Amino acid sequence: MNPATAQARVIVDELVRNNVRNVVLCPGSRNAPLAFALYEAAVRERLTLHVRVDERSAGFLALGLAKGLAQHSPRGAHPGRSGFAAVVCTSGTAVANLHPAVLEAHHAGVALLVLTADRPVELYGTGANQTVDQRGVFGAAADTVEFPVAERRGGQNAIWRGLVCRAVARADANQPVHLNLPFREPLVPDGDDDWPEPLDGRPDGLGWTRISPTWTVRGPAGGAAPPLPLWSRTVVVIGDGDWRAAGQAVRVAERAGWPVIVEPTGMTGSTGAKEVLRYGSLLLNSGQLPERLRPDAVVVVGRPTLTRGVQRLLKTTGVVLVVGDPAGDWTDPQHVASTVVAHFGPDDVFCSGETGEPLTDPDFTRLVDPNWLPDWRRADEEAGGVLDALLASHPWPTGLRVARDLVDALPERAVLFLGSSNPVRDVDLVADRRDDLLVYANRGVAGIDGSVSTSVGVALGTRLATATVDRPAGPGYALLGDLTFLHDINGLLIGPQEQRPDLAIVVLNDNGGGIFSLLEQGAPEHEAAGFERVFGTPHGTDLALLCAGYGVPHTLVTTAAEFHAALRPQPGLRVVEVRTDRGTLRAQHAEVLADVATALRR
């Protein structure tokens, strides 16, 4: 057996033993040893192989798989989860095309394994074809594990397997890890299985190295952790992040009588709690809050990134408690946090911020302000009434109406991926907070890169992760803007032998960059300064023809009734296009926010 084949087979075997069961492979020459080994493992049903010809799309497909798998795994088990996801490519510029997905995974805290084939070091700087220095190519966005070039000698099996375990353990800390794998020729199997040492793994299919993580929990069992001061007039804001941490914070809010404002991707499964507001983001974005709604403290869980209203709330509140990593990785872009804690749940030790009195009873009865939550609920209802009237007064479709209608129409346990820019913000402003949906978005760096591929990965990943549970994930849906869709049109390129998701991609087509109409450059005074050309960027693309070229069914809907019919669950991948007028976008949003602000001042 040649060294490249031996090393690749061991790496793939150890990946499977460490619960890496979904791998996205891009074809190439230098990564041929891995391609052969992965195909063999897939034929033996040890892993699920996804093949894509575009590395950027492949990276985001793997990201989506990782997202879908991670949210449905038990916390704290190793090799944990419902399985890790990995992406494999050849050397050279192929590696650079994975960088956007790695950046998103890094900033979103998603475990992703990136395996890149490389040329051996003796070819660096020689002008050899497809040779670049790939060591540390992703910089601080990924932890790097460098593999040695395989040689025909004993003592390497343990090294290769140990390095794989080390990489998976680092990824288990919710970060991307880059495995750089230099291969010397020959790169294809030679039909000989002879090798100087046995290449077996541990007995019973176990990983080579067992990692037993420990989880630190505040509270009486934890010993000397000081109590956390709480204020009766507190608001909990939940952004994109770990659904478990969000659920813990909601349990505290339930006991303390606090309102909870949740971004669409912030929480699933607990949003039915009566404290969760339906229109919290709309209230915060309508302007300065009336005195009766101004908090003394805000608890931040995850990464709220969608609205300036949240940032204004944090900047104008005296006490901001952030749930994050006290070692340095917490969300506080304005540097206003007064306290950072690693855990915030009903089993922690609390005291009153006003009096310092210990809060030992489970209901926090000495903390509750009887008017605080009812005042927020009334405001929430008022905002809903204003919104209902305004949406009904505008002809269908508008972006806000499509966002609300989509969320309302989805079947139970549906999987929803939201594109960056307007779609995720529209859902945040006007859609119900349904606790029976699984909602995702790329909010790590919030780019439009790879959104089609990520939505495909999320739909496949959640289906795989929940296949054996009592309530498996339902069909997949995505809401994307037209530029986001076009930016990753190759995400529709799925070969006939590959798994296809049950996914309806709703494209809100306003023929350009609608998000810029809502920003400063979209103000009327900038219209003559080339706004439409350099920001609006109309494209005039026929999406139906594009979809036909990829062999993907396309439906253009023009009425609400047609839209609801097109959303009925169907097998396979399809595109539903809704065309809207970008020219009225700014005025519609301004009208909604102004009317809500007026209602709150009454």
C-alpha positions in Angstrom: 0.0 0.0 0.0 1.3 3.4 -0.8 1.7 6.0 2.0 -1.0 8.4 0.8 -3.6 5.6 0.6 -2.7 4.3 4.0 -2.9 7.7 5.7 -6.2 8.6 4.0 -7.8 5.3 5.0 -6.8 5.7 8.6 -7.9 9.4 8.7 -11.4 8.5 7.4 -11.7 5.5 9.7 -10.8 7.6 12.7 -13.2 10.4 11.6 -16.1 7.9 11.6 -15.0 6.6 15.0 -15.3 10.2 16.3 -18.8 10.6 14.9 -18.0 12.5 11.7 -20.8 11.0 9.7 -21.4 13.7 7.1 -18.7 14.7 4.7 -18.9 17.1 1.7 -16.3 16.2 -1.0 -15.1 18.3 -3.9 -13.3 16.5 -6.7 -9.6 17.1 -7.2 -6.3 15.5 -7.9 -4.3 16.0 -4.7 -7.2 14.9 -2.5 -7.7 11.7 -4.5 -6.6 9.5 -1.6 -9.3 10.9 0.6 -11.9 10.7 -2.2 -11.2 7.0 -2.6 -11.3 6.4 1.2 -14.5 8.4 1.7 -16.3 6.6 -1.2 -15.4 3.2 0.3 -16.7 4.3 3.7 -19.9 5.6 2.1 -20.5 2.4 0.3 -20.1 0.5 3.6 -22.7 3.0 5.0 -20.2 4.2 7.7 -20.9 7.8 6.6 -23.0 9.9 4.3 -21.1 11.4 1.4 -22.2 14.6 -0.3 -20.3 15.6 -3.5 -20.2 19.2 -4.9 -18.1 20.7 -7.7 -18.0 24.2 -6.3 -15.8 24.6 -3.1 -17.6 27.7 -1.9 -21.0 26.0 -2.1 -19.5 22.9 -0.6 -18.2 24.8 2.4 -21.6 26.4 3.1 -23.3 23.0 2.6 -21.1 21.6 5.3 -21.8 24.6 7.5 -25.5 24.0 7.1 -25.1 20.3 7.9 -23.1 21.2 11.0 -25.8 23.7 12.2 -28.6 21.2 11.7 -26.7 18.4 13.4 -25.4 20.5 16.3 -28.7 21.9 17.6 -30.2 18.5 18.1 -27.4 16.8 20.0 -27.1 16.1 23.7 -24.9 18.7 25.5 -21.6 17.5 26.9 -21.2 14.1 25.4 -18.1 13.2 23.4 -18.1 12.4 20.6 -21.4 14.0 21.2 -23.9 15.5 18.9 -25.8 13.7 16.2 -22.5 13.8 14.2 -20.0 16.3 13.0 -19.8 17.7 9.5 -16.6 18.0 7.4 -15.7 19.4 4.0 -12.8 18.0 1.9 -11.1 19.7 -1.0 -7.9 19.6 -3.1 -4.9 22.0 -2.8 -4.5 25.6 -4.1 -7.3 28.1 -4.8 -9.8 25.4 -3.8 -8.8 26.0 -0.2 -9.3 29.7 -0.5 -12.9 29.2 -1.7 -13.7 27.6 1.7 -12.7 30.8 3.6 -16.1 32.5 3.6 -17.7 29.4 5.2 -14.9 29.1 7.7 -15.3 32.7 8.7 -19.1 32.3 9.2 -18.5 29.1 11.3 -15.9 30.8 13.4 -18.1 33.8 14.2 -21.2 31.8 14.7 -19.5 29.2 16.9 -20.2 26.2 14.7 -18.1 23.1 14.8 -16.8 22.4 11.3 -13.9 20.2 10.1 -12.1 21.4 7.0 -9.8 18.8 5.4 -7.5 20.3 2.7 -5.1 18.2 0.7 -1.7 19.9 0.2 1.5 19.5 -1.7 4.5 18.2 0.3 6.7 20.9 1.8 9.5 20.3 -0.6 7.4 21.8 -3.4 6.7 25.1 -1.6 8.4 28.0 -3.4 9.5 25.9 -6.4 6.8 27.0 -8.9 5.1 23.6 -8.7 1.6 23.5 -10.1 -1.3 24.3 -7.7 1.1 24.9 -4.8 0.5 27.6 -2.2 1.4 27.8 1.4 -1.8 26.5 3.0 -0.5 26.3 6.6 -2.7 28.6 8.7 -4.4 29.9 5.6 -7.6 30.7 7.6 -5.7 32.7 10.2 -7.5 33.2 13.5 -10.8 31.9 12.0 -9.8 28.2 12.4 -7.6 26.2 14.6 -5.0 24.3 12.5 -3.9 20.8 12.8 -0.9 20.0 10.5 -0.4 16.4 9.5 3.0 15.0 8.6 3.6 13.6 5.1 3.0 9.8 5.3 6.0 7.6 4.9 6.3 3.8 4.5 7.4 2.9 8.0 5.9 1.9 11.3 4.7 4.1 14.2 2.5 6.4 12.2 -1.0 4.9 12.8 -1.2 6.2 16.3 0.0 9.7 15.2 -2.6 10.0 12.5 -5.4 8.8 14.7 -4.3 10.9 17.6 -4.2 14.0 15.4 -7.8 13.3 14.2 -9.0 13.0 17.8 -7.2 16.2 18.7 -8.9 18.0 15.7 -12.4 16.7 16.7 -11.9 17.7 20.3 -11.0 21.2 19.2 -14.1 21.4 17.0 -16.2 20.1 19.9 -15.5 23.5 21.4 -17.8 24.9 18.7 -15.2 26.2 16.2 -13.9 25.3 12.8 -10.7 23.2 12.7 -8.4 23.0 9.6 -6.7 19.7 9.0 -4.0 20.3 6.4 -2.9 17.0 4.8 0.1 16.9 2.5 0.2 13.9 0.2 3.0 12.7 -2.0 2.4 10.7 -5.1 1.2 8.1 -5.9 -2.3 9.4 -5.0 -4.4 6.4 -6.0 -4.7 2.9 -4.5 -2.2 0.3 -5.9 -4.2 -2.8 -5.0 -1.6 -3.8 -2.3 -2.7 -3.9 1.4 0.7 -4.6 2.8 1.9 -2.1 5.4 4.8 -2.2 8.0 2.3 -2.1 11.0 -1.3 -2.8 11.7 -3.6 0.1 10.8 -6.4 -0.9 13.2 -8.2 1.5 15.5 -9.3 0.9 19.1 -11.5 -2.2 19.8 -15.3 -1.9 19.6 -15.2 1.0 17.1 -14.0 3.5 19.8 -12.0 6.6 19.0 -8.2 6.5 19.6 -8.3 9.1 22.3 -11.3 9.6 24.6 -12.0 13.2 25.7 -14.3 13.7 28.7 -15.4 17.4 28.9 -16.5 18.9 32.1 -19.2 21.5 32.3 -19.1 24.2 34.9 -22.5 25.2 36.4 -23.0 28.1 38.8 -25.0 27.5 41.9 -24.8 25.7 45.2 -23.2 22.6 43.8 -20.5 24.8 42.3 -19.3 26.1 45.6 -18.1 29.7 46.0 -19.7 31.4 43.0 -21.1 34.8 44.2 -24.8 35.5 43.7 -25.9 37.4 40.6 -27.8 40.6 41.3 -31.2 40.8 39.5 -33.5 43.8 39.0 -37.3 43.6 38.9 -37.5 45.8 35.8 -35.4 43.6 33.5 -35.6 42.7 29.8 -34.1 39.6 28.4 -32.8 39.9 24.8 -31.9 36.7 23.0 -29.9 36.7 19.8 -28.4 34.0 17.6 -26.7 31.3 19.6 -27.2 28.2 21.7 -30.8 27.3 22.1 -30.1 25.6 25.4 -28.6 28.8 26.9 -31.6 30.7 25.7 -34.0 28.3 27.2 -32.3 28.5 30.6 -32.6 32.3 30.5 -36.3 32.1 29.7 -36.8 29.9 32.7 -35.4 32.7 34.9 -37.6 35.2 33.1 -40.7 33.1 33.8 -40.0 33.1 37.5 -39.0 36.8 37.7 -41.8 38.2 35.5 -39.6 39.7 32.8 -40.4 40.3 29.1 -38.3 38.4 26.6 -37.3 39.7 23.2 -36.1 37.0 20.8 -34.6 37.2 17.4 -35.9 34.6 15.0 -32.9 32.3 15.3 -32.4 32.9 19.0 -34.6 30.1 20.4 -36.7 27.2 19.4 -38.8 25.0 21.6 -39.4 27.5 24.4 -40.8 30.5 22.7 -44.3 29.5 23.7 -43.5 31.0 27.2 -45.9 33.8 28.0 -43.0 36.2 28.6 -41.8 36.0 25.0 -43.0 39.0 23.1 -44.3 38.7 19.5 -43.2 42.2 18.4 -40.3 43.0 20.8 -38.0 44.0 17.9 -40.7 46.3 16.4 -41.2 48.0 19.8 -37.5 48.6 20.2 -37.1 50.0 16.7 -40.0 52.4 16.9 -37.9 54.9 18.8 -37.3 55.8 22.4 -39.4 53.7 24.8 -41.9 55.4 27.1 -41.0 55.6 30.7 -43.2 52.6 31.7 -41.2 50.3 29.4 -37.6 51.5 30.2 -35.7 48.7 32.1 -33.2 49.0 34.9 -31.3 46.0 33.5 -30.9 43.9 30.3 -29.8 40.3 30.1 -28.2 39.5 26.8 -28.0 35.8 25.6 -26.4 35.0 22.3 -25.5 37.6 19.6 -28.3 40.0 18.8 -27.3 41.5 15.5 -30.5 42.4 13.6 -31.7 45.8 14.9 -30.3 49.1 16.0 -33.1 49.2 18.5 -31.5 46.5 20.6 -28.2 48.4 20.6 -29.9 51.6 21.6 -31.6 49.7 24.5 -28.3 48.4 25.7 -26.5 51.7 25.5 -29.2 53.5 27.5 -29.6 50.9 30.2 -27.5 51.1 33.4 -27.0 47.4 34.0 -26.2 45.0 31.1 -25.5 41.4 32.0 -24.1 39.3 29.2 -24.2 35.5 29.1 -21.0 34.4 27.3 -17.5 33.2 27.8 -15.8 35.2 30.6 -12.4 34.2 29.2 -12.9 36.9 26.5 -15.5 35.8 24.0 -18.7 37.6 24.9 -21.1 39.9 22.9 -20.6 43.5 23.8 -19.8 45.6 20.7 -20.6 48.9 22.5 -18.5 48.0 25.6 -21.5 48.5 27.9 -21.6 45.2 29.8 -21.5 45.5 33.5 -21.3 41.7 34.2 -20.4 38.7 32.1 -21.4 35.2 33.2 -20.9 31.8 31.7 -24.2 30.4 32.8 -27.6 32.0 33.5 -30.3 29.5 34.6 -32.9 28.8 37.3 -30.4 26.8 39.4 -28.0 29.7 39.8 -27.7 31.8 42.9 -29.3 35.2 42.7 -29.9 38.2 44.9 -32.0 41.4 44.5 -30.1 44.2 42.7 -32.2 46.7 44.6 -31.8 45.4 48.1 -29.1 42.7 48.0 -31.5 40.3 49.6 -30.9 36.6 48.7 -33.5 35.2 46.3 -33.7 31.6 47.4 -37.3 30.7 46.6 -38.0 29.2 43.2 -40.5 31.9 42.1 -38.5 35.0 42.9 -41.7 36.4 44.5 -39.8 39.2 46.3 -38.4 40.4 42.9 -41.5 40.6 40.7 -42.8 44.1 39.7 -46.6 43.4 39.2 -46.9 46.0 36.5 -43.7 45.4 34.5 -44.6 42.4 32.4 -48.3 43.4 31.9 -47.2 46.8 30.6 -44.9 45.1 28.0 -47.7 42.8 27.0 -50.1 45.6 26.4 -47.5 47.4 24.3 -46.9 44.2 22.4 -50.6 43.9 21.6 -50.8 47.5 20.6 -48.0 47.1 18.2 -49.6 44.0 16.7 -52.9 45.8 16.1 -51.1 48.7 14.3 -49.1 46.2 12.2 -52.2 44.2 11.2 -54.0 47.3 10.0 -51.0 48.6 8.0 -50.2 45.3 6.3 -53.8 44.9 5.3 -53.8 48.4 3.8 -51.0 47.6 1.3 -51.5 45.4 -1.7 -49.9 42.0 -1.6 -47.0 41.3 -1.9 -44.7 43.3 0.3 -41.6 42.0 2.0 -43.1 42.3 5.4 -46.3 40.6 4.4 -44.5 37.7 2.7 -42.4 37.2 5.8 -45.4 37.0 8.1 -47.4 34.8 5.7 -44.5 32.4 5.3 -44.0 31.9 9.0 -47.8 31.5 9.6 -48.2 29.0 6.8 -45.3 26.6 7.7 -46.2 23.2 9.0 -45.3 22.1 12.5 -41.6 21.3 13.0 -40.7 22.9 9.6 -37.1 23.9 9.2 -36.7 27.6 8.1 -33.5 29.2 6.9 -33.5 33.0 6.6 -31.1 34.9 4.3 -29.2 37.9 5.5 -30.2 41.5 4.7 -34.0 42.0 4.6 -35.6 38.5 4.9 -34.3 37.8 8.4 -35.1 41.4 9.5 -38.6 41.2 8.1 -39.3 38.0 10.0 -37.8 39.6 13.1 -40.1 42.7 12.8 -43.5 41.1 11.9 -43.6 37.3 12.2 -44.9 35.2 15.1 -42.5 33.6 17.4 -43.6 30.0 16.8 -42.0 27.5 19.2 -42.7 24.6 16.8 -40.3 25.8 14.1 -36.5 25.2 13.7 -35.1 28.6 12.5 -31.6 29.2 11.2 -29.5 31.9 9.6 -25.9 32.7 8.9 -25.5 35.4 11.6 -21.8 34.8 12.4 -20.6 37.5 10.0 -24.1 37.9 8.4 -22.9 37.8 4.8 -25.0 36.6 1.9 -22.4 34.1 0.8 -23.5 30.5 0.4 -27.1 30.9 1.6 -28.6 28.5 -0.9 -26.0 25.9 0.1 -26.4 26.5 3.8 -30.2 26.1 3.5 -29.7 22.8 1.7 -27.3 21.6 4.4 -29.6 22.7 7.2 -32.5 20.9 5.6 -30.4 17.7 5.2 -28.7 18.0 8.6 -31.9 18.5 10.7 -33.5 15.6 8.9 -30.6 13.3 9.6 -30.2 14.5 13.2 -33.9 14.0 14.1 -34.7 10.9 12.1 -34.9 8.7 15.1 -36.6 11.0 17.6 -40.4 11.1 18.4 -40.8 14.4 16.6 -38.5 14.6 13.6 -37.9 17.8 11.7 -40.4 18.6 9.0 -39.8 19.9 5.5 -37.3 22.7 4.8 -38.0 26.2 3.7 -35.7 29.2 3.0 -36.5 32.9 2.6 -33.9 34.7 0.5 -33.6 38.0 -1.3 -32.9 37.9 -5.1 -29.2 39.0 -4.8 -28.6 36.5 -2.0 -30.1 33.8 -4.2 -28.0 34.8 -7.3 -24.8 35.0 -5.2 -25.0 31.3 -4.5 -26.9 30.0 -7.5 -24.5 27.1 -7.8 -26.0 25.8 -4.6 -28.7 24.4 -6.9 -26.1 22.3 -8.6 -26.7 18.9 -7.1 -25.7 15.8 -9.0 -28.1 13.0 -9.7 -26.5 10.6 -7.2 -26.5 13.1 -4.3 -29.1 13.5 -1.6 -31.7 16.2 -2.4 -33.4 18.0 0.4 -37.1 18.6 0.8 -36.7 22.3 0.5 -38.7 25.2 -0.9 -36.6 28.3 -1.5 -38.8 31.4 -1.4 -37.0 34.2 -3.3 -38.3 37.7 -2.6 -37.3 39.3 -5.9 -37.3 43.1 -5.8 -34.7 43.3 -8.6 -31.8 44.5 -6.5 -30.4 45.3 -3.1 -33.5 46.2 -1.1 -31.6 46.4 2.2 -29.8 49.6 1.0 -33.1 51.4 0.6 -33.6 51.1 4.3 -30.1 52.4 5.2 -28.7 56.0 5.2 -27.7 55.8 1.5 -31.3 55.0 0.6 -32.5 58.5 1.7 -34.1 60.5 -1.1 -31.3 63.1 -1.1 -28.9 60.4 -2.4 -31.0 59.3 -5.3 -29.2 61.5 -7.7 -25.8 60.4 -6.5 -26.0 57.1 -8.4 -27.9 55.2 -5.7 -29.7 52.9 -8.1 -26.5 51.9 -9.9 -24.1 51.4 -7.1 -26.4 50.3 -4.3 -29.7 49.2 -5.9 -27.9 47.2 -8.5 -30.9 46.0 -10.6 -30.1 42.8 -12.5 -33.1 41.9 -14.6 -32.4 38.2 -14.3 -35.0 35.6 -15.3 -35.0 33.3 -12.3 -37.3 30.8 -14.0 -34.7 30.3 -16.8 -31.9 29.9 -14.3 -33.8 27.3 -12.3 -34.6 25.4 -15.5 -30.9 25.3 -16.4 -30.3 23.6 -13.0 -33.3 21.3 -13.4 -35.0 22.8 -10.3 -38.8 23.4 -10.4 -39.8 27.1 -10.3 -43.1 28.7 -9.5 -43.9 32.4 -9.8 -46.7 33.5 -7.5 -48.6 36.7 -7.7 -51.3 36.4 -5.0 -51.5 35.4 -1.4 -53.6 32.3 -2.3 -51.0 31.2 -4.8 -48.3 31.7 -2.3 -50.0 29.5 0.4 -50.6 26.8 -2.2 -47.0 26.8 -3.3 -45.9 26.4 0.3 -47.6 23.1 0.8 -45.0 20.4 1.6 -43.6 18.6 -1.4 -40.7 16.3 -1.8 -37.5 17.6 -3.4 -35.9 21.0 -4.1 -37.9 23.8 -5.6 -38.0 27.6 -5.9 -40.9 29.8 -5.3 -40.5 33.4 -6.6 -42.4 36.4 -5.3 -41.8 39.7 -7.1 -42.1 43.0 -5.1 -41.5 46.7 -5.6 -38.3 47.9 -4.1 -39.3 51.6 -4.6 -41.9 51.6 -1.8 -39.8 49.7 0.7 -38.4 52.7 2.7 -41.8 54.4 3.0 -43.6 51.2 4.2 -41.1 50.6 7.0 -41.1 54.2 8.1 -44.9 54.2 8.2 -45.0 51.0 10.4 -42.4 52.4 12.9 -44.0 55.8 13.1 -47.5 54.4 13.8 -46.2 52.0 16.4 -44.4 54.9 18.1 -47.6 56.9 18.1 -49.5 54.1 19.6 -47.0 53.7 22.5 -47.2 57.4 23.4 -51.0 57.3 23.9 
